[in-house]
């Protein structure tokens, strides 16, 4: 088996960094949309549930992006480990 390039071995760490970046971006993007659409809503209780729903939606999508991209990075690390074991056996 041929050796993998160094950038492929560093790729999981790039994915972990992107997970934090993209999850944070998604959270703040959803939060800013919620803030801009709810800024003129009355401060009474009638919109409290809608604000809570919009905030929880922002939190959900931020966490979902972090988990999805981190799981992809973890799978890539597992595949690299399997590749290393198979490369050691064949040589």
Long-range contacts (C-beta under 8 A, 24 or more apart in sequence): 1-83, 1-86, 1-87, 1-90, 1-91, 3-87, 4-80, 4-83, 8-80, 9-80, 11-73, 11-76, 12-73, 12-74, 12-76, 12-77, 12-80, 13-73, 15-69, 15-70, 15-72, 15-73, 15-76, 16-69, 16-70, 16-73, 18-69, 19-65, 19-66, 19-68, 19-69, 19-70, 19-73, 20-66, 22-65, 22-66, 22-69, 23-62, 23-63, 23-65, 23-66, 23-69, 24-62, 26-61, 26-62, 26-65, 27-58, 27-59, 27-61, 27-62, 27-63, 28-62, 30-54, 30-57, 30-58, 30-61, 30-62, 31-55, 31-58, 34-58
